[in-house]
Amino acid sequence: MAKTKKEMSAVDSVFRMIKDNNVKMVDFKFIDLPGIWQHVTVPVHRLNAESFEDGFGFDGSSIRGFKAINESDMLIVPDANTVFIDSFVETKTISFICDIYDPLTKERFSRCARGIAHKAEQYLKSTGIADIAYMGAEAEFFIFDDVRFDTNGHNSFYFVDSIEGRWNSGRDETPNLGYKPRYKEGYYPAPPTDHQMDLRNEMVLNMMSAGLEVETQHHEVASGGQAEIDLKFEELLKHADDMMMFKYIIKNTAKKNGKTATFMPKPIYGDNGSGMHVHQSLWKGGKPLFYGNGYANLSEMALYYIGGLLKHAPALCAITNPTTNSYKRLVPGFEAPVNLAYSQRNRSASVRIPMYSSSPKSKRVEFRCPDASGNPYLQFSAMLLAGLDGIINKIDPGDPLDKDIYDMEPEELKHVPSTPGSLQEAIAALERDHDFLLRGDVFTEDVIETWIAYKIEREVKPMSLRPHPFEFGLYYDC
C-alpha cells in the first residue's frame, strides 16, 4: 500500500484543505457489495499521513456481502484523491471514498467493488487493446414528496406521492394551481409544469461544489417527479466514484428540501421507469479507438465490442439490472430497451450509437439496458469485460436494426433476442456465462458466487414467498 509521489502530493493537499477550512471531522465512505455507501467518522486529529497507508479498522461481518463473523477484522483505506467537503453535515467535515483491505495480507479485499473496478482498468492495459475506458452514465431518478411502505405477515403496501404527479390533478392543495404533467409527457416541459427546476439546480450546484463536472439537468418523461442530471464522462473507476457521490448528493439535497429521491427503476405503475444509459469508448495513446469506416462510422473494434455486450447481455443484466424491480422496467412491448440489437440514433435498440457529432473523439456506444439501482463499480467493470471479450474473440454483432422495434410485427420480432424477464432468469444466465468476468482476475469465482447467493437468498426468494397486493384483486374471489 506504499504511496507514489503523486499520491503523497494528494495527501499534502488534504492537510492544506483541513487547515484552510477549519475541518473538525473526517468521514470515510465505502461501498457494500449490493451498492450502498456505508461510512464511519473520526475526529480530524486521528488523521495523519500514515492513515492513507495503514487505514482504520472496522467490523466487516456487519457489512452486506463482506466477511463472516470469524474473519471480520478489515481495514478502510482512504483515497486522498477523492476528498471533498461534505456540505450535508453541520460540523465541518471532509469525506473520502475508501478501499477495503485485509489487515493480515495487506491486499485489497476481493469483494471490494472499488478494487474490482481498479483491476478492470489494469486488465484493460494488460491486454494492449487500449489504455483508457471512458464511461458516461445517464442516471434517471424520481423525486417524491412522500413515500410510505411496509410489509409483514398480514399486510403489505406502498404509497408514493408527488405534487406534480398527474394523479394529483384533483388534489386539494388550497389552492390547486394545476400544471400537472400528463403521463409520459414529462420530457422537457418548462416551468410551471416543471415543478422541480430549482431543486435540480440546487443538486447541480452541490455537485459542482463537491468537484463533479455536470453537463445538463432536465425533467424526464414520467409525470411524477422524474429527473435526469448528467455528469461528464470519465475514466471507469473515477466515473464510478462520481456516480456514488452523485447519488449521495441527490438524496441529501432532496431530503434537505423536505422531499425524497429514489433510483428504484420502476416505482410508478403505468409511467416510464428509470434507466441508466451508459456511454462507453476505448482510447489508446490519447486516440479514440471506436471511430472508423464501418456502420455509423464505427471501427471494427467498436463493432466487436458491441458484439460482446450483446452476447453477454443476459448475464450482464444480473449485475447491471440487479433488483427484482429492475424487471418491472425491462418489459417487452413498452418503451424499454429489452431487445438485444444495435442501431444508430435508434433509442428502441439496447445498444445505440449516438450521432450528435461527426468528431472521432465523440464516437462511442451506448448500452441502454442498465439502471442505477446497482453497484456502479461492478456495472462498469462487467460491461467493459463483456466488450473486451467481444474484441478478443471478434464477436460479430450481426446486422444493425434501423427501425422502430416497438412497431415490428411479432413474427419479425421473435428473431430478435431479448433481456431476461426476471432477476432469477438473469442470475441463471450469469451462472452459465461468467468466464468473461474472470479474465485478469477482475471478478473472482468467490465474488460471483457471493453475488448470486446474496441475490437469491435476500431478494429473489423473499419476493417469491410474499403475496402481492394486486393478487388480491385478481384472485381473492376465486
VEXVOPA-758409 format. One record per residue: residue in one letter; y, x negated, z of N, C-alpha, C, O in turn. Coordinates in steps of 0.1 Angstrom, whole numbers, plus 5000, padded with zeros to 4 digits. Layout:
% residues N
aYXZYXZYXZYXZ
...
***
This chain:
% residues 478
m498849925000500050005000501349915000502449975003
a501149794997502349704997503349754986502949794975
k504649744989505649794980506249694971506349574974
t506549734959507249654949508749634953509249704962
k509449544945510849524947511649654945512549684952
k511149724934511849854931511649954942512650024946
e510449954948510250054959511050014971511450094978
m511149884974511849834985513349864984514049894993
s513849864971515249904969515450044972516450084977
a514450124968514550274972514550294987515250384992
v513750214994513750225009515150185014515650255023
d515750085009517150045013518050165011518950185019
s517950235000518850344997518650455007519550525010
v517450475011517150575021517950555034518550645039
f517950435039518650405051520150415049520950445059
r520650385038522050405035522450555035523450595040
m521550635029521750775029521750835044522550915047
i520850785052520750825066522050795073522650875080
k522650675071523850635077525050715072525850765080
d525150725059526250795053526350945056527451005056
n525151005058525151145061524851185075524651305079
n524851085084524551105098523351195101523351295108
v522251155094520951225094520351215108520351105115
k519851325113519251335126517651345126517051295135
m517151415115515751435115515151395101515851395091
v513851365101513151335088511951425087511151435096
d511851485075510851585072509851525061510351475051
f508551535064507651485054506851605048506151675056
k506951625036506351735029505151685020505251575013
f504051755021502851715013502151845009502351945015
i501351834999500751954993499251964997498551864997
d498852085000497352105003496752124989497352134979
l495352134989494652144976495052264968495152254956
p495152384974495452504966496852494961497152554950
g497852424967499152404961500352454969501352474963
i500252454982501352494991501852374998501052305004
w503152354999503752245007503452275022503652385027
q503052165029502952155043504052055047504551985039
h504352055060505351955065505251925080504651995087
v505751805083505851765097507251685098507651625089
t507851705110509251645111509251555123508651575134
v510051445122510151345133511651315134512451325125
p512051265146513451225148513751095139512851025136
v514951085135515250975125514950835130514650745122
h515050815144514750685149513350635147513050515148
r512450735144511050695142510750645128509750585125
l511750655119511550605105512050465104513250435108
n511250375099511650235097511050185084510350265077
a511350065080510850015067509350015066508750045055
e508649995077507149995077506550135075505450145071
s507350235078506850375077506450405062505550485060
f507050335053506750355039505450285034505050295023
e504850205043503550145041502550195051501450225047
d502950205063501950245074501750395075500750445079
g502850475071502750615072502750675086503050605096
f502350795087502350875100500950945101500551005091
g500350945112499051015114499151165115500151215120
f498151235110498151385112496651425111495751355107
d496451555115495051615116494751675102495251785099
g493951615094493651665081492651775081492551845071
s491951805092491051915093491752045093491052155090
s493052055096493752175097494452215083495052315082
i494252135073494852155060493852205050492752145049
r494152305042493252365033492752265023493552205016
g491452255022490852165012490752015015490451935007
f491151985028491151845032489851805039488751825033
k489951755051488751695058488151785068488751885073
a486851755071486151825082486651765096487351665096
i486451845106486951805119486451675125487151605133
n485251635120484751505125485251385117484951265120
e486151405108486751295100488251325097488651305086
s488851385107490151445105491351355104492451395099
d491251235110492451145110492851105096492051045089
m494151125093494651095080496051045081496651055092
l496650985070497950935070498851005060498451025048
i500051035064501151085055501950955051502550895060
v502050925039502950805035504050855026503750905014
p505350855031506450905023506750815011506550695011
d507150875000507650804988509150804988509750904987
a509650684990511150674992511950724980513050764981
n511350724968512050774956512250924955512950974947
t511550994964511651144964512651194975512751314977
v513351114981514251154992515351254988515951234977
f515551354996516651444993517151505006516351515016
i518451545007518951615018518451765018518651835008
d517851805029517251945029518352035034518652045046
s518952105025520152195028519752325035520552395039
f518452345037517952475043517652455058517252555065
v517852335063517652305077519052285084519852215079
e519252355095520552345101520952205106522052165104
t519952145113520152005117520151915104519251935096
k520951815103521051725092519651655090519251575099
t519051685079517651645077517451585063517951645053
i516751475062516251435049514751465048514051465057
s514351485035512951515032512351415022513051365014
f511051395024510351315014509151385010508551475017
i508751364997507451404993506451294995506751174993
c505251325000504351225006503051224999502551324993
d502351105000500951094995500051085008500551065019
i498851115006497851115017496851005015496250985005
y496750925026495850805026494850815037495050885047
d493750745035492650735045493050615054493350505049
p493150635067493550535076492650415078493050305081
l491350435074490350325075490350245063490350115064
t490250305051490150235039491550195033491650105025
k492650255038493950245033494050275018495050235011
e493150365013493150405000493650554999493550625009
r494150594988494550734986493450824988492250794984
f493650934995492651034997492351104984493251134976
s491051114980490651154967491051304964491251334953
r491251384975491751514973493251534974493751644974
c493951424975495451424974495851454960495651374951
a496351574958496751624944497751534938497751504926
r498751484946499751394940499051254936499451204926
g498051214943497351094939496551114926496451024918
i496051244924495351274912496251264900495951214889
a497551314902498551304891498851154888499051124876
h498951074898499150934896498050874888498350794879
k496850904892495650854884495650894870495250824861
a496151024868496151074854497150994845496850954834
e498250954851499250874844498650734841498850674831
q497950674851497350544850496250544839496050454831
y495450654839494350664829494950674815494450614806
l496050744814496650754800497050624795496750584784
k497650534804498050404799496750314796496850234787
s495750334804494550254802493850284788493150204783
t494050404783493450444770494050374758493450354748
g495350324760496050274749496650374740497350334730
i496350504742496850604733498350624734499050634725
a498850624747500250644750500550584763499650544771
d501850574767502150524780502950624788503150604800
i503350734782504050834789503550974785503451004773
a503351064794503051204792504251284797504451284809
y504951354789506051434793505551584795504851634787
m505951644806505651784809507051854811507951804817
g507051974806508252064809507752204811507452274801
a507752244823507252384827508352484828509452464834
e508152604822509052714823508352814833507552904828
a508752814845508152894855508953024858510153014861
e508253134856508853264859508553314873507553274879
f509353394879509153444892509853574895510753614887
f509553644905510153774909511053754921510653684930
i512153824922512953834934512953974938513354064931
f512453994950512454134956513354144968513754044974
d513754274971514554304983513654334995514154335006
d512354364992511554405004510054384999509754414987
v509254335008507854325005507054355017507354295028
r506054435016505154465028503754475022503454535012
f502754415030501354425026500454405038500854335048
d499354465038498354445049496954485043496854575034
t495954435049494554475046493754455059493854355065
n492854555062491954545073490754635069490554675058
g489854665079488654735076488854875071487954925064
h489954945075490055085071491355115064491755225062
n492155005060493455025054493754915046493554795049
s494454945034494954835025496054885017495954995011
f497154805017498354855009499254735005499154635012
y500054754995501154664993502354744988502254854983
f503554694991504754764987505854654984506154574992
v506354654971507454564968508654654963508354754957
d509854604965510954684962512154594957512354484962
s512754634946513954564941515054664938514754774932
i516254634942517354734939517654754925518154854920
e517154654916517354664902516154724895516154734883
g515054754902513854804896514054934889514755024895
r513454954878513655084871513155194880513655314879
w512155174888511555274897512655324907512455424914
n513755244908514755284918515955354912517055364918
s515755404899516955474893517355594901518455644900
g516455654908516755774916516955744931517055834939
r517055614935517155574949518555614954519555604948
d518555664967519755694974520355564979519955524990
e521355504972521955384976523355404982523955314987
t523855524981525155564987526255474984526655404993
p526855464972526355534960525355454952525355334953
n524655524943523855464933524655444921525055534915
l524955314917525855284906525055264893525655224883
g523755294893523055284880522755134876522655044884
y522755124863522454994856521154934861521054814866
k520055014860518754964863518054924850517855014841
p517554804848516954774835515654854833514854864843
r515454894821514154974818513054874818513154754816
y511754934820510554854819510554764807510754814796
k510254634808510054544797511354524790511354474778
e512554554795513854534789514754454798515954474797
g514154364806515054284814515554154808516254074815
y515054124796515453994790516853984785517254054776
y517653904792519053864789520053974790521153964784
p519854084798520954174799522154114807521854044817
a523354144804524554094811524754174824524354294824
p525454124834525854204845526754324840527454304830
p526654434847526054464860524554494859523954514870
t523954504847522554534847521754414853520754434860
d522154294850521654174857522254164870523354114872
h521554204881522054214894522054074901522654054911
q521253984895520953854903521553734897521153624900
m522653744889523253634883523753534894523553414893
d524453584904525053494914523953424922524053314926
l522853504925521753444933521153324925520853224930
r520853354912520253244904521153124902520753014903
n522453154901523453044901523352964914523452834913
e523253024925523152954938521852874938521852764943
m520752924933519552854932519752724924519352614928
v520452744912520652624903521452524910521152404910
l522552564917523452464924522652394935522852274937
n521752464942520952404952520052304946519752194952
m519452334935518552244928519252114924518852004926
m520452134918521252014913521651924925521651804924
s521951984936522351904948521251824954521451724960
a519951874951518751804955518351704945517251644947
g519051694934518751594924517951644912517551564903
l517651774911516951824899517951854888519051884890
e517451834876518251854864517851984857516752004852
v518752084858518452214853519052234839520152194836
e518252304831518652334817519252464815520252484809
t518652574821519152704819518552804830517552764836
q519252914831518653024840518953154833519953174827
h518053254835518353384830517353484836516353454842
h517653614834516753724838515653724828515753694816
e514453754833513253764824512953914820513654004824
v511853924813511554054806511354174816511854284814
a510654144827510254254836511554314843512554234845
s511454434846512654504851513054474866514254454869
g512054454874512354444889512554304894511854254902
g513654244889514054114895513253994890513153894897
q512754004878512053884872513053784867514053824860
a512853654870513753554866513053424861511853404862
e513853344854513353214850514553114851515653134847
i514152994857515052884857514252764852513152734856
d514852694842514152584835514652454839515852424838
l513752364843514152224846513952134833513152174825
k514652024832514451934821513051874823512551854834
f512451844811511151784811511151644818512251584818
e510051604823509951474830508551414828507651484823
e508351294832507051234833506151314842506651374852
l504851314840503951404846504151414861504351524867
l503951304868504051304883505451354888505551434897
k506451304881507851334886508051484883508751554892
h507551544872507751684870506951774880507451874884
a505851724884505051794894505851794907505951904914
d506451684911507351674923508451774921508751844931
d509051774910510251864907509852004908510552084914
m508652044904508252184904507952224919508252344922
m507552134927507352174941508752194948508852284956
m509652104945511052124950511652254945512352324952
f511452274932511952394925511452524933512252614936
k510152534936509652654943510252664957510552774962
y510352544964510852544977512252594977512652674986
i513052544968514552584968514652734964515552804970
i513952784954513952924951513653014962514353104965
k512552984969512153074980513153074992513453174997
n513652954995514552945006515952995003516553055011
t516352984990517653044987517553194987518553254991
a516453244982516253394982516353444997516953545000
k515553375006515453415020516853405026517153495034
k517653305023518953285029519853405025520853435032
n519553465014520353575009519753715012520153815006
g518753715021518153845025517153895015516954015014
k516653815006515753854996514453764997514453675005
t513453794989512253724989511853694974511953774966
a511253574972510853534958509353504958508853444968
t508753534947507253514946506953464932507553504922
f505953364932505453314919504053384917503353334908
m503753484924502553564921502553614907503553674903
p501553594899501553614885501753764881502453794871
k501253854889501354004885501554084897500654154902
p502754084902503054174914503354314911503354404920
i503654354898504054484894503154534883503054474873
y502554654885501754714875502654774864503654844867
g502254764852502954824841504154754835504854794826
d504454634841505554554836505054404834503954374838
n505854324828505454194825505154104837505754124847
g504154024836503753924846504553794845505353774835
s504353704854505053574854504053464850503053444856
g504453394839503753284835504453154838505553144844
m503853044833504452904834504052834821503052754821
h504852854810504552784798504852634800505952604805
v503952554796504052404798504152334785503252324777
h505352274782505652194771505052054773505351994784
q504451994763503751864765503951774753503851824742
s504151644756504151544745503851414750503951384762
l503351324741502951184744503851094737504351114726
w504250984744505150884739504450744741503750724751
k504850644732504350514734505450414730505950434718
g505850324738506850224734508150294731508950244723
g508450404738509750474735509750554723510850614719
k508550574716508550654704507650784706506550774712
p508050894701507251014702506051014693506150964681
l504951054698503651044690503251184684502251184677
f503951284687503451424682504151464669503751564664
y505051384665505751414652505051354640504551234641
g504851434630504151384618504351464606505351544605
n503451454596503551524584502551644582502451704572
g501951674594500951784593501651924595502851934594
y500852024599501252154601502452154612502252084622
a503452224609504652234618505252094622505752084633
n505052004612505551864614504851794626505451724634
l503551834628502851774639502051654633501651644622
s501851554642500951444638499551474640499151584646
e498651394634497151424636496851414651495951494655
m497451324658497251314672497551444680496851484688
a498651504676499151624683498151744680497851824689
l497651744668496651844664495351824672494751924677
y494851704673493751674682493951714696493051764703
y495151684701495551724715495451874717494851924727
i495951954707495752094707494252134707493852224714
g493552064699492052094698491452074712490552154716
g491851974720491351954733491752064743490952114750
l493052114742493452224750492652344747492252414757
l492452384735491852504731490352494735489752594739
k489652384732488252374736488052394750487052464755
h488852324759488652324773489352434780489352444793
a490052524773490952624779490152714789490752734800
p488952764787488252844797488152774810488352834821
a487752644809487652564822488952534828489152534840
l489952504819491352474824491852594832492552574842
c491552714828492052834835491752834850492452894858
a490652774854490252774868491252694876491252704888
i492052604869493052524876494452564872495352564881
t494652604860496052644855496352794859497452824859
n495252874861495453014864494453044876493453114874
p494852984888493752974898493653084908493053064919
t494253194905494153304915493453434909493453444897
t492953514917492353644912493453724905493253794896
n494653714910495853784905496253734891496853804883
s495953604888496253544875495653634864496253634853
y494553694866493853764855494253914854493653984846
k495153954863495854074861496954064850497454154844
r497453934848498353904837497653864824498053914814
l496553794825495853754813494853864809493653854811
v495453964803494654084799494754104784495854114780
p493654114777493754144762494454274759494354374767
g495254274749495954394744497354404750498054494746
f497754314759499054324764499854194760499254104753
e501054184763501854064759501553944768502353894776
a500353894767499853774774499153684765498453734756
p499253554767498653454758497153434761496753334765
v496353544758494853534761494053484749492953434751
n494653484737493953444725494053294723495253244722
l492953224722492953084721493153034707492153004699
a494453034703494752994689496152924690496752924701
y496552854679497852784679498652834667498152874657
s499952824669500852864658502252804661502652784672
q503052794650504452754651505252884654505052984648
r506152874663507052974667506453104673507053174681
n505153124671504553254674504153254689503353184694
r504853344697504653354711503353434715503053444727
s502653484705501453554708500253464708499153504711
a500453334704499353234705499353164718500453144724
s498253124723498153054736498752904735499252854745
v498752854723499452724721500452744710500152784699
r501752714713502852734704503552604701503552514710
i503952584689504752464685506252514683506552574673
p507052484693508452524692509152464680508852344676
m509952534673510652484660512152494661512852504651
y512652484673514152484675514852374668515952384664
s514152254668514852134663513852064654512652064655
s514451984644513651904635513551764640512951684633
s514151734651514151594656512751554661512051634668
p512251434657510951384661510851384676509751404682
k511951354683511951354698511651484704511151484716
s511951594697511751724704510351784700510051894705
k509551714692508251764688507251764700507051664706
r506751884703505851904714504952024712505152094703
v504052044721503152154721503352234734503652174744
e503252364733503552454745502252524748501852614740
f501652504759500452574764500952694772501552674783
r500752814768501352934774500453004784500953104790
c499252964786498353034795498753024810498653114817
p499152904814499252884829500252974836501153034830
d500052984849501053044857501452954869500752854871
a502452984877502952894887502352924901502952884911
s501252994901500553014914499752904919499152904930
g499652794911498652694914499352564918500552564923
n498652454917499052324922499452244909498652204901
p500752214908501252154895500652014893500551974881
y500351944903499751804901498451824894498151744885
l497651914899496351944893496452004879495751964870
q497352094878497552164865497952074854497352074843
f499051994856499451904846498451794843498251754831
s497751744853496751644851495551694843495051624834
a495151814846494051874838494351904824493551874815
m495551944821496051974807496051844800495651834788
l496651734806496651604799495251554796495051504785
l494351564805492951514803492251594792491551544784
a492551724791491951804780492551764767491751744757
g493851744766494451694754493951554750493651534738
l493851464759493351334756491851334752491451264743
d491051424757489651444753489651484738488851444730
g490651574734490751614720491051494711490551484700
i491951404716492351294708491151194707490851144696
i490551164718489451064718488351114709487751034702
n487951244710486851294702487251364689486451424683
k488551354686489051404673488651554671488051594661
i488951634681488551774681489551854672490751854674
d488951914662489751994652490152124658489252204662
p491452154658491852284664491552404655491852524659
g491152384643490952484633492252524626493252444627
d492252634619493452674612494452744622493952814631
p495652734619496652804628496652954625496052994615
l497153024634497153174633498653224633499253254643
d499153224621500653254619500853404616501353444606
k500353484626500553624625500653684639500253614649
d501153804641501253864654499853904658499254004653
i499253834667497953854671497753994677496654054676
y498854044684498754174690498554284680498154394683
d498954264667498854364657497554344648497354424639
m496754254652495554224644494454334646494454394657
e493654364636492654464637491554414646491254294646
p490854494654489754454663488654364655488154274661
e488354404643487354334636487754184633486954094633
e489054174630489654044628489853964641489553844641
l490154034651490553964664489253914671489353824679
k488153974668486853944675486453794672485653744680
h486953734662486653604658487553504665487353374664
v488553554672489453464680489053454694489053554701
p488653334699488253324713489353354723490553344719
s488953394735490053434745489753364758488753304760
t490753374767490653314780489653394788489353514785
p489153344799488253424808488953544813490153554814
g488153644817488653774821488853784836489353874841
s488353684843488553684858488453534863488053444856
l488853514876488753384882487353344883487053224881
q486453434885484953404886484453344873483753254872
e484953404862484553354848485053214846484453134840
a486353194850486953064848486252964856486052844851
i485852994868485152894877483852864870483352744871
a483152964865481852934858482052844846481252754844
a483152864839483452774828483752634833483352534826
l484452614844484752484850483452414854483252294853
e482552494860481252434864480452374852479852274853
r480552444841479852404829480552284822479952194816
d481952284822482752194814483752124823484852174824
h483452014829484451944836484351794835484951714841
d483451744826483251604824484551534819484951424823
f485351614811486651564806487651534818488551444816
l487451604829488351584840487951454848488751404856
l486751404846486251294854486651164848486351054854
r487151164836487551034829488550964837489451014843
g488350834838489250744846489150774861490050734868
d488150854865488050884880489350964884489650954896
v489951034875491151114878490851224888491351224899
f489951314883489351414892487951344896487451274888
t487451384907486151334911485251464912485651574913
e483951434913482951544915483251614928483151744929
d483651534938483951594951485151694950485151794956
v486251654943487351734941487051864934487351974938
i486251854923485851974915484952064924485152184924
e484052014931483152094940483952154951483652274954
t484852084957485652144968486552254962486652354969
w487152234951487952334945487152464942487652574945
i486052444936485152564932484752634945484852754946
a484252564955483752624967484852694974484652804979
y486052634975487252704981487552834974487752934981
k487652824961488052944954487053064955487353174956
i485753024955484653124956484653184970484653304972
e484653094980484553144994485753215000485653305008
r486953164996488153205002488853314994489753384999
e488553324981489253414972488353514964488553634965
v487353464957486553554949485753644957485753764955
k484953594966484053674975484853774983484453894984
p485853734991486653824999487253944990487254054995
m487653904978488254014970487154114965487354234965
s485954054962484954144957484354234968483754344964
l484554204980484054284991484954404996484454495003
r486154394991487154494996487454604986487654584975
p487454734991487754844983489254824978490054784986
h489454864966490854864960491455004962490755104960
p492755004965493355144967493255234955493055354956
f493255174943493055254931491655324930491555424923
e490755254936489355304935489255444943488455524939
f490155464953490155594959490555704950490055814950
g491555674941491955774931490955794921490855904916
l490155694918489055714908487855774913487255854906
y487455744925486055774929485955854942484855894946
y487055884949486855954962486156084961485356124970
d486356154951485756294949484456294941483956394937
c483856174940482656164932481456214940480256224935
***
